[in-house]
Amino acid sequence: MRVSDILRVKGNALFTVTPDEPLANAISVMSEKDIGSLVVMEHGDLVGMLTFREIILALARTNGQLGDVPVRTTMDDHPLTCTLETDMDEVRRMMLDRHARYMPVMDKKMLMGVISFYDVAKAVVDSQNFENQMLKAYIRDWPEDEARP
């Protein structure tokens, strides 16, 4: 299974923010859309990723007072990325190694979507359920042994 399979099922709704936008605005968007991350774009390029992890760290640094803190000072400016062709086993390994919950999907310099650890886990569970159903159907349809005494 590849990343493209997840995006095909998930859809490609993207929520972005600019690096100079106030962090408070980004938090409002995340809350309103019930999402855990925003892709940070500048001049059409991916420049960072903002997740609830970075927001919590920023709140801790500022004693809960964000003021006019820009997204740029809080975002992960070297986010982990993958391509549409990246294999799911590789994505799981990458996400676990970096403790990443969200990963932008790129096709060269074009942002194609974002997958989450939840999306990856759901794809694995769905794949295993499908395989289990196929195995159970195969066992149910097992041919009778005609050589039995």
MOWOZI-V587686 format. One record per backbone hydrogen bond with DSSP energy under -1.0 kcal/mol. NH is the residue of the N-H (numbers start at 0). CO is the residue of the C=O. Records with the same first field share a line. If there is no record, write none. Layout:
NH->CO  CO
This chain:
2->85
3->83
4->1
5->1
6->2
7->3
8->4
9->5
10->6
16->38
20->17
22->68
25->21
26->22
27->23
28->24
29->25
30->26
31->27
32->28
34->29
37->49
38->14
39->47
40->16
41->44
44->41
46->39
47->39
48->75
49->37
51->35
54->50
55->51
56->52
57->53
58->54
59->55
60->56
61->57
63->58
64->61
68->65
70->20
71->18
72->69
73->70
74->70
75->48
81->103
85->82
87->0
90->86
91->87
92->88
93->89
94->90
95->91
96->92
97->93
99->94
102->114
104->112
105->81
106->109
109->106
111->104
112->104
114->102
116->100
119->115
120->116
121->117
122->118
123->119
124->120
125->121
126->122
127->123
128->124
129->125
130->126
131->127
132->128
133->129
134->130
135->131
136->132
137->133
138->134
139->135
140->136
141->138
147->144
